[in-house]
Structures are given as C-alpha cells and as structure tokens.
C-alpha cells in the first residue's frame, strides 16, 4: 500500500508528447506491435538490445508514446526526492545516453513547475542523430507552448563508451545534475570487465559535477540490471568517488549482493495517463506503478535522512501472513526481515501497517528470540515499541 499521492504527468508534457505522436502518423496496429516488441527487448532479450533501435521510425514512435511518459515520471519523482537544490541563477544538467531527451524534458517540465532558478541549460549526449532530432522537437514544442525563453538544449552526438564526449562537454562543466537514465546497463556490455568500465564512466561524470551537485542513475527494475548497478555502487564507494544520497542509508557493500537471487528496486505509485491505459488494454500490459532501480550520488556527503542504527529503508512489500505482517529492511546493519504479530498491534507501532517499498522508518526496538543457543534472524516488534515513518517517499 502506498499512502502518498501517485506521480502524474503535467498537461503540458502530455500535450507535447501527443503532438509529436500525431506527426509520426504510425498506425495503431503497427504501434501496438512495436510496443510489444520493445517491451520484450527491454525485459527478455536484453542481449539483443542495440541503441540504434531509436533510428527505426516505428520503434522510435513506440518509445515516444509508451515508454517516454513512464521514464519521464521516474526522473521527476527523483527530482522531487532530491530536495536540496542549491540556490543559483542557472540550473545546468548533462544528460548522458539521452535518447529522445527523456531526462531533459523531465527536468524542463519540473523546472517550469518549480521555478527553482532563472534559467535552465541542458547538454544531451547520444550516438543517435534521430534521437537528437526528436529531443530538439519535444524541447522546442514544450518551450513554445509554455512561453519559455530562458531554457536551452544543446545536443552532442557521441558514444558515451568512448572518451570523445568528455572533451565536447567539458566547456559546459561543472553541472548541477548529471543523468544516466536506462543506459548504463546498455554500455560496455562486451568489455572484459563491464562493471569496471561502467564504474569508470560514472567516475568521469562525477568529475564534471558541481560540489553540491547530483548524479542520477536510473536502471530497469530487473535482477540482472539492478545487481550490476549495485556492483557499480560498491566500486564507486570503495574508490571514494562519491557518497550515496539515496536510496541507501549506509556506505557499506550492498547486502543484496550477498545472495544471488536478491536485488533492490523501487516501486512508486503512478497515475498513468489515458493514452497509456488505452495502449495497455491493447497490448495486455498493466502500467499502474513506476518500477526502477536508482542511485543519487553526491560528493558533499549529504544524505536523504540522518543515518542512525534505528532508521531503516523498507526494501520489500509489506507481506500479510497468517497472524502477522513482515517486511525486509536495510541499513548499516544489512538486510533483515522484521515483523509484528497481529496480537501485538498497538497505537505505538501502528505505523507499521503503512509500510511500503521505499519508505524510511524508525523503530525503537527490534527483538530476536533465542532458541537452542541460536538467535533468530527474524526480528520482532513488540507491543510497546514505537514505530514511525520518517519519509514516505
């Protein structure tokens, strides 16, 4: 259960995407087949996935009308989560592996709604010229209908697996935000050590960041891609390249990597626009939540909440079992399963009933029973223990 308001897309964004889709002129039948094909590539055949899919007009239109709105929303919920933007006259972003300008458009709309600075500038790097053309089209149309004159988009055609892009964007550095959205898993796939190569790429991005800036990495909520992101995280922290603002509440190695079937991902409430709902009915999908894995990385040590041994992030759904409720929690002590028997429910621990994946909670006391000299791995919340939700997310 998610007690917070679901994410929604602004009318301006929906209008911009709708106008671009009309110009594509792709038939409904072709569109549905292309969306199903892309979904299969993104989830089942990732080894067959190639960045030039955006060069295909039909697949590009499918991405625009179905996957773009979803990914826009993911970026915007993370911008909302990053509530420590430093005051400045200009907000700048570097979008690596930008595709059709997903992160750029998400930031443009978020900035327009928030009015955080006087001006906005974005540099978008991608190897696809077709993707750049669509990014410019979407950006220009949004700025036109919103009456925005102080936001600029610069495109840079380049392969982020190679170093040439660094020289092209260095003149615009440092950047307040650097985004890698759904692209880190697609690069260096053939490298001898993909994790090392991706870690080096993120380290290069961090070198272009302002002292109070943030690197935003978003990846699919799949086991393979999420675990690879956890490994990149661990290497960056081991090399002292950065600290984690969110989602982690510690700088230790990711405990989800201790067991091969574990991984950490997010699920945020989302109110899909009618266009997505109509496509879902045709394709047989259900897109009623935003699912993704992510990292918000900084160099100034700031974190989403103060870190303490009694503060945890909920990293699973709240499971209702016979006579009790349980969830997996994570902090500096690792991943642990914690539950409360229904007979011990009380006003003090009632907040447990509202736990959901991603919530940050505080627990006064967790008890573990001992039997035959062994301490149970399952933690229990007693009747008198106070439970609070520090941040719902």
C-alpha positions, 0 to 999 in steps of 0.5 A: 500500500502506498499512502502518498499521492501517485506521480502524474504527468503535467498537461503540458508534457502530455500535450507535447508528447501527443503532438509529436505522436500525431506527426509520426502518423504510425498506425495503431496496429503497427504501434501496438506491435512495436510496443510489444516488441520493445517491451520484450527487448527491454525485459527478455532479450536484453542481449539483443538490445542495440541503441540504434533501435531509436533510428527505426521510425516505428520503434522510435514512435513506440518509445515516444508514446509508451515508454517516454511518459513512464521514464519521464515520471521516474526522473521527476519523482527523483527530482522531487526526492532530491530536495536540496537544490542549491540556490543559483541563477542557472540550473545546468544538467548533462544528460548522458545516453539521452535518447529522445531527451527523456531526462531533459524534458523531465527536468524542463517540465519540473523546472517550469513547475518549480521555478527553482532558478532563472534559467535552465541549460541542458547538454544531451549526449547520444550516438543517435542523430534521430534521437537528437532530432526528436529531443530538439522537437519535444524541447522546442514544442514544450518551450513554445507552448509554455512561453519559455525563453530562458531554457536551452538544449544543446545536443552532442552526438557521441558514444558515451563508451568512448572518451570523445564526449568528455572533451565536447562537454567539458566547456559546459562543466561543472553541472548541477545534475548529471543523468544516466537514465536506462543506459548504463546497463546498455554500455560496455556490455562486451568489455572484459570487465563491464562493471569496471568500465561502467564504474569508470564512466560514472567516475568521469561524470562525477568529475564534471559535477558541481560540489553540491551537485547530483548524479542520477542513475536510473536502471530497469527494475530487473535482477540482472540490471539492478545487481550490476548497478549495485556492483557499480555502487560498491566500486564507486564507494570503495574508490571514494568517488562519491557518497550515496544520497539515496536510496541507501542509508549506509556506505557499506557493500550492498547486502543484496549482493550477498545472495544471488537471487536478491536485488533492490528496486523501487516501486512508486505509485503512478497515475498513468495517463489515458493514452497509456491505459488505452495502449495497455488494454491493447497490448495486455500490459498493466502500467499502474506503478513506476518500477526502477532501480536508482542511485543519487550520488553526491560528493558533499556527503549529504544524505536523504535522512540522518543515518542512525542504527534505528532508521531503516529503508523498507526494501520489500512489500509489506507481506500479510501472513497468517497472524502477522505482517513482515517486511525486509529492511536495510541499513548499516546493519544489512538486510533483515526481515522484521515483523509484528504479530497481529496480537501485538498491534498497538497505537505505538507501532501502528505505523507499521501497517503503512509500510511500503517499498521505499519508505524510511522508518524508525523503530525503537526496538527490534527483538530476536528470540533465542532458541537452542543457543541460536538467535533468530534472524527474524526480528520482532516488534513488540507491543510497546515499541514505537514505530514511525515513518520518517519519509514516505517517499 
